[in-house]
Amino acid sequence: MSNETRGLNSMLIAGITPYFLERGGLWFQEHFEDIRKQARREEWWRGHTMFLEPGARNQFSPFLRKLSDMGYVKISRVEHRGEFAVRGGIADVFPINFDHPIRIEFSGNTIATISPLLLQAEAKPLKLPAAKDASGHERLWLSGLRTRDYLVHIDHGIGIFRGMEDSYYALEYAPPRKGGRPDRLLVPRFQARKLSRYIGFETPTIHRLGGTSWEITKRRAKEDAKKFAEELIVIFEGRARATRHSYPPHPEIERHLAHSFSFEETPDQMQALHEIHDDLSGEKPMDRLLLGDVGFGKTELAIRAAGRVAYAGKQAALLCPTTILADQHFATFRERLKELPIKIAMLSRLTPKEKAKKEIEKLRNGETDIVIGTHRLLSQDILWHDLGLVIVDEEQRFGVRQKEKFKQLRSGVDILSLSATPIPRTLSLALAKFRDISIIQTPPPGRIPIQTFVLPFSQKIVAEAIAAERKRHGQIFYLWNRIENIEAVRRELQVLSPGIRMAILHGRMRETEIIRVMHEFREGKIDLLLATTIIENGLDLPDVNTLIVANAAKLGLAQAHQIRGRIGRGDNPAYAYFLYPTHSLTEKGQLRLHALKEAEGLGTGFQIALKDLEIRGAGNILGRQQSGTMNKVGLNLYAQLLGEAIEELT
C-alpha cells in the first residue's frame, strides 16, 4: 500500500531536511514502517517526521507549531512543497514526500478527515516513450505536455489537451451549441505532426470542430506571414546572395579529433556535426544555431568546426560573454588541438597591453588560426587576415551594439551560435527558417538528472545542504545576486557553517582576481563559492554538486536553468535548492519556479526556452505588427507558416 493511498488512513509528513529531500516518494512508501519505528526510538527522527490518522487525537495549535519546526512555511495558499495554509480548523499542507497537497480537517482536538488536494498546476506531465519509440516531432514539441495545456491542430484549431487515451492525443473543443457538451477529438500518434503546443501571450480562443472560424483565422495568418516574409527577405537578401568557397573535409584530422575525444558521441551530437559539416561543404555561408543543454557537447562540435576551417587556411574566432568562460574555452581548445599544427590565441581585457599588441599583429598577418576572446575581439583595432568562421557562445549575452558588429560580418562569414536557452528572437528566427537549427537533446552516457527543490527560504535548509555536500567532500555554489550586501551574507554563512573555506566572486572584482579565485576553486582550495550570476555561463567543475540560490524568484527562467547547469557535470548526484521569500513572490515568479521544477530532467533547455517565450509576455517577438496574428494561431504555427512563405518566395 503506497503512502498516498495509506494516506487517508495513516500517513507521514516528512520534515524539510537534505536527507529527506534527496529521497523520492517511492523511498518513503517502501520505508514507511521503518520510519515509524525510528521515530519511536530516536529523537532526530521524531523531530523530523509526523504521523497522522483520521480519528486520532492531535491538538491543532501544537500540530501547526510542529509543521513550522519541521521547516514548513505558512502562506495564504499552498502552491509548492514545504508550504502550509490554515483556514479555521482546516490545514492544507504540501508534504515534500507527496506529489500533491493534502487537506487535514480537525474537529476540536481530533483529526476528522485527511484528503488529497490536487492543484491544477500539479497535473502530471505527459511522458512519451523512449526516444527510439517517439517521433522527433513529439520529442521536440510535445514532450512534457500536461493536461489542460493548449494544443494547436493544424486542421481544427486550438483545443485543450485532456491526456492520452491508448495511442491517441485527446483534445477538447468548444461545444457545437450554447449549453452543449464540449466536442472531443482523438488524434493518433502517427498524426502527431499536425499538433503543436500553443505558445502565445494571451489565453487563446478554443475553436469549434467543423466551424469556419479556424479556417478564416488560418487564412489571415497565412496572408500576414506572406507579407512579413517579403519584408524579412529584403532585410536578409544580402545574406541569401552571399557565397564563399567551400571548406573541404579533412578525413585524417576529423578521425584524429574523433579518436581523441574522451567521451562517446551521442546520436544527436553526430547528427548536429553532420549538419555543420554539410554547411561548411556548401558555398552558402552558414548561419546555424546549435541548441543543446549545458554539458551536452556543444563546445566539442565548435572545436571540430573551427579545426576544419583552420585547415582550409581561414581563421576562426570564438566570442565569449565573460573572461572566465574565455579562459576555460582557451584551455579546452588548446588541450584538444595540441597535437595539430593549429595556432591558438586568447584576447580579453585581461591580456597585458604588450602581449595583446603582438596577438593582434599575428591575427592581421595570419599567424594565428583560432582566437578565443571576449568583447575585445570586436574592438576597432582588430583586423583579420582572412576570417572564415565566427562561433558565438551564448549569443543572447551580447548587447545591441555588439550584435550590429555581427551583422556586418554575416554576409560573408560563417556563423555558428551556441546556446542552451536562446532568447525569443533567436529562437523565433530559427523556427521561421531564417537560421538553421541543430538540437542536441540526448544526454551524454552516465549523466544523472539534477534533483531540483523549490522551497521557501530557510537557514536550516541552507546549513544542512552545505553540511551534506561537505560530508561527501564536494563543493557548493551559493548564489546571492546583490553585491552591496554580499559581505553580510558571507558572515551569515560562516556562522551557519563554521570553518568552511569560502570565497566571493562578482563582476566588480578585478579580472585577475576573478581568474585567481576560479583557479583556486577548480583546484579544491575553496569549499563554497558565494557568487552572483557571474557563474551563469560555461563553467565546467565536476566536483561542484550542490547549488543554493537564495532568492530564486528574481532570476529569469532561462537564467535559472543555465545556473543549475553549473552543477551535475560529474558522476555524483547533484542537488539544486531554489529558495524564495514567501512575502514577495510574484505570480510570474511562481510560474518560473514551477516551470524550473517541471524541467529538472536532462535535455530540457529547448523546452525551457519555449516556456520562457510564454512567460515573458513580450508580445513583439517576430514584430509588432505580427504579434496579434501570432497570438491567434500560436508562435509555433505562425513560424511554420512564415517558413513556408519564405520557401515559396525564394
Long-range contacts (C-beta under 8 A, 24 or more apart in sequence): 2-29, 3-28, 3-29, 3-32, 3-97, 3-98, 4-29, 4-98, 4-99, 4-116, 6-32, 7-102, 7-114, 7-116, 8-54, 8-113, 8-114, 8-115, 8-116, 9-53, 9-54, 10-51, 10-52, 10-53, 11-51, 11-52, 11-53, 11-102, 11-114, 12-36, 12-49, 12-50, 12-51, 12-52, 12-95, 12-97, 13-49, 13-50, 13-51, 13-52, 13-67, 13-70, 13-93, 13-95, 13-97, 14-48, 14-49, 14-95, 14-96, 14-97, 15-47, 15-48, 15-49, 15-50, 15-70, 15-71, 16-70, 16-71, 16-72, 16-82, 16-96, 16-455, 16-458, 16-460, 16-461, 17-48, 17-71, 17-460, 17-461, 17-464, 18-461, 18-464, 18-465, 18-467, 18-468, 18-575, 19-464, 19-468, 20-48, 20-96, 20-97, 21-96, 21-451, 21-453, 21-575, 22-451, 22-468, 22-573, 22-575, 23-97, 25-97, 25-98, 25-99, 28-97, 52-104, 52-111, 52-114, 53-111, 53-114, 54-111, 54-112, 54-113, 54-114, 55-110, 55-111, 56-110, 56-111, 57-109, 57-110, 58-106, 58-109, 58-110, 58-111, 59-109, 60-89, 60-91, 60-106, 60-109, 63-91, 63-106, 64-91, 67-91, 67-93, 71-458, 71-460, 71-461, 73-456, 73-458, 73-582, 75-456, 75-582, 78-117, 78-119, 79-119, 79-121, 79-590, 79-594, 80-454, 80-455, 80-456, 80-593, 80-594, 80-597, 81-453, 81-454, 81-455, 82-455, 82-456, 83-456, 83-582, 92-117, 96-453, 99-124, 120-148, 121-594, 123-147, 123-148, 125-598, 126-161, 126-163, 126-164, 131-441, 131-442, 135-189, 135-192, 135-193, 137-192, 137-193, 138-189, 138-192, 139-441, 140-439, 140-441, 140-606, 141-195, 141-196, 141-197, 141-636, 142-169, 142-192, 142-195, 142-196, 142-197, 143-607, 144-598, 144-599, 144-604, 144-607, 145-197, 149-197, 149-198, 150-197, 150-198, 150-204, 150-634, 151-195, 151-196, 151-197, 151-198, 152-195, 152-196, 152-197, 152-198, 152-633, 152-634, 152-636, 152-637, 153-185, 153-187, 153-194, 153-195, 154-194, 154-195, 154-196, 154-218, 154-637, 155-194, 156-185, 156-207, 156-209, 156-214, 157-207, 157-213, 157-214, 157-217, 157-218, 158-198, 158-204, 158-205, 158-206, 158-207, 158-214, 158-633, 158-634, 159-185, 159-206, 159-207, 160-206, 169-195, 172-206, 173-206, 173-207, 173-208, 173-209, 174-206, 174-207, 174-208, 175-208, 176-208, 176-209, 176-210, 183-208, 183-209, 185-209, 196-634, 196-636, 196-637, 196-640, 197-610, 197-634, 197-636, 198-634, 198-636, 199-610, 199-613, 199-614, 199-634, 199-635, 199-636, 200-614, 200-630, 200-631, 200-632, 200-634, 200-635, 201-614, 201-617, 201-618, 201-619, 201-627, 201-631, 202-631, 204-631, 204-632, 204-634, 205-632, 217-632, 217-633, 218-633, 220-629, 220-632, 221-629, 221-632, 221-633, 221-637, 221-638, 221-641, 222-641, 222-645, 224-625, 224-626, 224-629, 225-629, 225-638, 225-641, 225-642, 225-644, 225-645, 226-645, 226-648, 226-649, 228-622, 228-623, 228-625, 228-626, 228-642, 228-645, 229-642, 229-645, 229-646, 229-649, 230-649, 232-432, 232-434, 232-642, 232-646, 233-646, 233-649, 233-650, 236-434, 238-411, 239-285, 239-287, 239-410, 239-411, 240-650, 242-284, 242-285, 242-411, 242-412, 243-283, 243-284, 243-285, 244-283, 244-284, 244-285, 244-388, 244-412, 244-414, 245-283, 246-280, 246-281, 246-282, 246-283, 247-280, 247-281, 247-308, 247-309, 247-312, 247-314, 247-388, 248-281, 248-312, 249-277, 249-281, 249-308, 250-308, 250-311, 253-307, 253-308, 253-311, 253-340, 254-304, 254-308, 256-339, 256-340, 257-303, 257-304, 257-307, 257-336, 260-336, 260-339, 261-300, 261-336, 263-297, 263-444, 263-445, 264-444, 264-445, 265-297, 266-296, 266-297, 266-440, 266-442, 266-443, 266-444, 266-445, 267-442, 268-292, 268-296, 268-439, 268-440, 268-441, 268-442, 269-296, 269-297, 269-300, 269-301, 269-440, 269-442, 271-438, 272-301, 272-438, 272-439, 272-440, 273-301, 273-304, 275-436, 275-438, 276-301, 276-304, 276-305, 276-416, 276-438, 277-308, 279-414, 279-436, 280-305, 280-308, 280-309, 280-414, 285-410, 285-411, 285-412, 285-413, 285-414, 285-415, 286-389, 286-414, 286-415, 286-416, 286-436, 287-410, 287-414, 287-415, 287-434, 287-435, 287-436, 288-415, 288-416, 288-417, 288-435, 288-436, 288-437, 288-438, 289-417, 289-419, 289-422, 289-426, 289-427, 289-430, 289-435, 289-436, 289-437, 289-438, 290-416, 290-417, 290-418, 290-419, 290-438, 290-440, 291-419, 291-420, 291-422, 291-430, 291-437, 291-438, 291-439, 291-440, 291-605, 291-606, 291-609, 292-418, 292-420, 292-439, 292-440, 292-441, 292-605, 293-420, 293-440, 293-441, 293-443, 293-565, 293-602, 293-603, 293-604, 293-605, 293-606, 294-420, 294-561, 294-562, 294-564, 294-565, 294-566, 294-605, 295-444, 295-447, 295-540, 295-565, 295-568, 295-569, 296-440, 296-441, 296-442, 296-443, 296-444, 296-603, 297-440, 297-444, 298-418, 298-420, 298-440, 299-329, 299-332, 299-418, 300-336, 302-391, 302-393, 302-416, 302-418, 303-332, 303-333, 303-336, 303-337, 305-389, 305-391, 305-416, 306-333, 306-370, 306-389, 306-391, 307-337, 307-340, 307-342, 309-388, 309-389, 309-414, 310-342, 310-369, 310-370, 311-342, 312-388, 313-386, 314-386, 314-387, 314-388, 314-389, 315-363, 315-366, 315-368, 315-369, 315-370, 315-371, 315-384, 315-385, 315-386, 315-387, 315-388, 315-389, 316-369, 316-370, 316-371, 316-387, 316-388, 316-389, 316-390, 316-391, 317-370, 317-371, 317-372, 317-373, 317-377, 317-387, 317-389, 317-390, 317-391, 318-370, 318-371, 318-372, 318-373, 318-391, 318-393, 319-373, 319-374, 319-375, 319-377, 319-378, 319-390, 319-391, 319-392, 319-393, 319-398, 320-372, 320-373, 320-374, 320-393, 320-394, 320-537, 320-538, 321-374, 321-393, 321-394, 321-397, 321-398, 321-537, 322-374, 322-397, 322-534, 322-537, 322-538, 323-348, 323-349, 323-350, 323-374, 323-511, 323-514, 323-515, 324-514, 324-515, 324-518, 324-534, 324-538, 324-539, 325-393, 325-394, 325-537, 325-538, 325-539, 326-372, 326-373, 326-374, 327-515, 327-518, 328-538, 328-539, 328-540, 329-372, 329-393, 329-538, 330-372, 333-370, 333-372, 337-370, 342-369, 342-370, 343-367, 343-368, 343-369, 343-370, 344-368, 344-369, 344-370, 344-371, 344-372, 345-370, 345-371, 345-372, 346-371, 346-372, 346-373, 347-371, 347-372, 347-373, 347-374, 347-376, 347-377, 347-382, 348-373, 348-374, 348-376, 348-511, 349-374, 349-376, 349-511, 350-511, 350-512, 350-515, 351-376, 375-402, 378-402, 378-405, 387-413, 388-413, 388-414, 389-413, 389-414, 389-415, 389-416, 390-414, 390-415, 390-416, 391-416, 391-417, 391-418, 392-416, 392-417, 392-418, 393-418, 393-537, 393-538, 394-418, 394-419, 394-420, 394-537, 394-538, 395-419, 395-422, 395-423, 395-426, 396-421, 396-422, 396-423, 396-426, 397-537, 420-558, 420-561, 420-562, 420-565, 420-605, 421-557, 421-558, 421-561, 421-562, 421-605, 421-608, 421-609, 421-612, 422-609, 423-558, 424-612, 424-613, 424-616, 424-618, 424-621, 425-621, 427-609, 427-610, 427-613, 428-613, 428-621, 428-622, 428-635, 428-639, 431-635, 431-636, 431-639, 431-640, 431-643, 432-622, 432-639, 432-642, 432-643, 432-646, 433-642, 433-643, 433-646, 433-647, 434-646, 439-606, 440-603, 441-603, 441-606, 442-603, 443-602, 443-603, 446-571, 447-568, 447-602, 448-568, 448-571, 448-572, 448-573, 448-574, 449-568, 449-600, 449-601, 449-602, 450-564, 450-567, 450-568, 450-574, 450-575, 450-576, 450-600, 451-573, 451-574, 451-575, 451-576, 451-600, 452-564, 452-576, 452-578, 452-596, 452-597, 452-600, 453-575, 453-576, 453-577, 453-578, 454-552, 454-578, 454-580, 454-593, 454-594, 454-596, 454-597, 455-577, 455-578, 455-579, 455-580, 456-579, 456-580, 456-581, 456-582, 457-550, 457-551, 457-579, 457-580, 457-581, 458-579, 459-492, 459-496, 461-577, 461-579, 462-493, 462-496, 462-548, 462-550, 462-577, 462-579, 463-496, 463-497, 465-546, 465-548, 465-575, 465-577, 466-493, 466-496, 466-497, 466-500, 466-528, 466-546, 466-548, 467-497, 468-546, 468-575, 469-545, 469-546, 469-575, 470-497, 470-500, 470-527, 472-572, 474-543, 474-544, 474-545, 474-546, 474-572, 475-521, 475-524, 475-526, 475-527, 475-528, 475-529, 475-541, 475-543, 475-544, 475-545, 475-546, 476-527, 476-528, 476-529, 476-544, 476-546, 476-547, 476-548, 477-528, 477-529, 477-531, 477-535, 477-544, 477-546, 477-547, 477-548, 477-563, 477-566, 477-567, 478-528, 478-529, 478-530, 478-531, 478-548, 478-550, 479-531, 479-532, 479-533, 479-535, 479-547, 479-548, 479-549, 479-550, 479-563, 480-530, 480-531, 480-532, 480-550, 480-551, 481-532, 481-533, 481-551, 481-554, 481-555, 482-532, 483-507, 483-508, 483-532, 486-530, 486-532, 489-530, 489-550, 490-530, 493-528, 493-530, 497-528, 500-527, 500-528, 501-525, 501-526, 501-527, 501-528, 502-526, 502-527, 502-528, 502-529, 502-530, 503-528, 503-529, 503-530, 504-529, 504-530, 504-531, 505-529, 505-530, 505-531, 505-532, 505-534, 505-535, 506-531, 506-532, 506-534, 507-532, 507-534, 533-559, 533-563, 535-563, 535-566, 536-562, 536-563, 536-566, 537-562, 539-566, 540-569, 541-566, 541-569, 542-569, 542-570, 542-571, 543-570, 544-569, 545-570, 545-572, 545-573, 545-574, 545-575, 546-574, 546-575, 546-576, 546-577, 547-574, 547-575, 547-576, 547-577, 548-577, 548-579, 549-576, 549-577, 549-578, 549-579, 550-579, 551-579, 551-580, 551-581, 552-578, 552-579, 552-580, 552-593, 552-596, 553-580, 553-581, 553-584, 553-585, 553-586, 553-589, 553-590, 553-592, 553-593, 554-589, 555-592, 556-592, 556-612, 557-592, 557-595, 557-596, 557-608, 557-611, 557-612, 557-615, 558-608, 558-609, 558-612, 560-592, 560-596, 561-596, 561-599, 561-604, 561-605, 561-608, 564-596, 576-600, 588-615, 591-615
